[in-house]
Amino acid sequence: METLQVDTTRCCTRVHAQLCLVTMNEQLHKRRGHWFAVQSQAHSHVAFTTCDSLNLWLEERAIALTQVIPEMGTFSYQMLLGAYKTCHWRCLDGFESLKAHAQEARVLSHGTYTLGLITKDDSGITVVNSLDPSVPGRQTFDSQESAGRYR
């Protein structure tokens, strides 16, 4: 994947670092409704009910596990290797210009699954680009179908 220079005046960028994975035991699963939770800088970030969905999310962002995921229902906590950025574009043309150099994904943004374009910045960090909800022409996907991939 080729690196791209991004005009930061046209998008809002945030770095997600110090990532860790928590696998839930039965008691936590019943309370929270998911088996896996990713935290960023000690704050809740994203949660999954299936290992396949977690692995897809990690792969898209080039984030690596530091330990094998334990048997389902076993509590564990591990730091993850890597960081990634999100970039919410305020203009359609800037976002569209990334398409030729990006991998497409679906991202959850403000409660809706929308098109995400995955690129690398000039230092090699994965950037998950999406359009701000206020931008006309923002592509969205069926919530139930998308949730099947990222649950």
C-alpha positions in Angstrom: 0.0 0.0 0.0 1.4 3.3 -1.0 1.7 6.2 1.5 -0.2 9.4 1.0 0.1 12.9 2.2 -3.1 14.1 3.9 -4.3 17.7 4.0 -5.2 17.8 7.7 -7.3 21.0 7.3 -9.8 18.9 5.4 -10.1 16.0 7.9 -10.0 15.4 11.6 -7.3 12.9 12.6 -7.0 10.9 15.8 -4.3 8.5 16.9 -5.4 5.2 18.7 -2.4 3.9 20.6 -1.6 2.0 23.8 -4.2 -0.6 22.6 -5.0 -3.6 24.7 -7.4 -6.6 24.4 -9.6 -7.9 27.2 -11.2 -11.3 26.7 -14.3 -11.8 28.9 -15.1 -14.6 31.2 -18.7 -15.9 31.5 -19.7 -13.4 34.2 -18.3 -10.4 32.3 -19.9 -11.6 29.0 -23.3 -11.8 30.7 -23.0 -8.3 32.0 -21.6 -6.7 28.9 -22.9 -8.8 26.0 -19.6 -9.3 24.2 -16.6 -11.6 24.5 -13.8 -9.2 23.4 -13.1 -5.5 24.1 -10.3 -3.3 22.8 -9.2 -0.4 24.9 -7.3 2.6 23.6 -5.3 4.5 26.2 -7.3 2.8 29.0 -10.7 3.9 27.5 -13.3 1.6 25.9 -12.8 1.6 22.1 -14.5 -1.3 20.4 -16.1 -4.6 21.3 -16.8 -7.9 19.5 -18.9 -11.0 20.1 -16.9 -13.3 17.8 -13.2 -14.0 17.4 -13.6 -13.8 13.6 -14.8 -10.2 13.8 -12.0 -9.3 16.2 -9.4 -10.8 13.9 -10.8 -8.9 10.8 -10.7 -5.6 12.7 -7.1 -6.3 13.9 -6.0 -7.3 10.3 -7.6 -4.2 8.7 -5.6 -2.0 11.1 -2.4 -4.0 11.0 -2.6 -4.5 14.8 -1.0 -7.7 16.2 -1.7 -9.8 19.3 1.1 -10.4 21.8 -0.4 -13.6 23.1 -2.7 -16.4 21.7 -6.3 -15.7 22.5 -7.4 -18.0 25.3 -10.3 -20.5 25.2 -13.7 -18.7 25.0 -14.9 -17.7 28.4 -11.4 -17.3 29.9 -10.5 -13.8 31.2 -7.3 -12.3 29.8 -5.7 -9.0 29.3 -2.9 -8.3 26.7 -1.3 -5.3 25.2 -1.6 -5.2 21.4 1.3 -4.3 19.0 0.8 -1.3 16.9 -1.4 1.8 16.6 -3.6 3.3 14.0 -5.3 6.5 13.1 -8.8 7.5 12.1 -9.4 10.4 9.7 -12.9 11.8 9.4 -13.1 13.8 6.1 -15.1 17.0 5.9 -15.1 17.0 2.1 -16.1 14.3 -0.5 -13.4 15.2 -3.0 -10.6 14.7 -0.6 -12.0 11.4 0.6 -12.7 10.2 -3.0 -9.1 11.0 -4.0 -7.9 8.2 -1.7 -9.9 5.4 -3.4 -7.2 4.5 -6.0 -4.7 3.8 -3.2 -6.9 2.3 -0.5 -8.3 -0.9 0.7 -12.1 -0.6 1.3 -13.7 -1.6 4.6 -16.9 -0.9 6.5 -16.5 1.3 9.6 -19.1 2.2 12.2 -19.4 6.0 12.4 -22.0 7.7 14.5 -24.2 4.6 14.7 -24.1 3.9 10.9 -21.9 1.6 8.9 -20.2 3.6 6.2 -17.4 3.2 3.6 -13.9 3.2 5.1 -10.8 3.6 3.1 -7.7 2.1 4.7 -4.4 3.8 3.8 -0.9 4.2 5.3 0.5 7.5 6.5 4.1 8.6 5.7 5.4 6.8 8.8 3.7 3.5 7.8 0.8 3.7 10.3 -2.6 2.5 9.1 -5.2 5.2 8.7 -8.9 4.4 8.6 -10.5 7.2 6.6 -14.2 7.8 6.5 -16.6 10.7 5.6 -18.0 12.9 8.4 -21.8 12.2 8.7 -22.5 15.8 7.7 -21.0 15.3 4.2 -23.7 14.9 1.4 -23.1 11.7 -0.6 -21.7 9.7 2.3 -22.2 6.0 1.4 -23.8 3.8 4.1 -24.5 0.1 4.4 -27.3 -2.1 5.8 -26.7 -2.3 9.5 -27.7 -5.9 10.0 -25.6 -7.1 7.1 -22.6 -5.1 8.3 -23.0 -6.1 11.9 -22.7 -9.7 10.8 -19.1 -9.0 9.7 -18.2 -6.9 12.7 -20.1 -8.2 15.7 
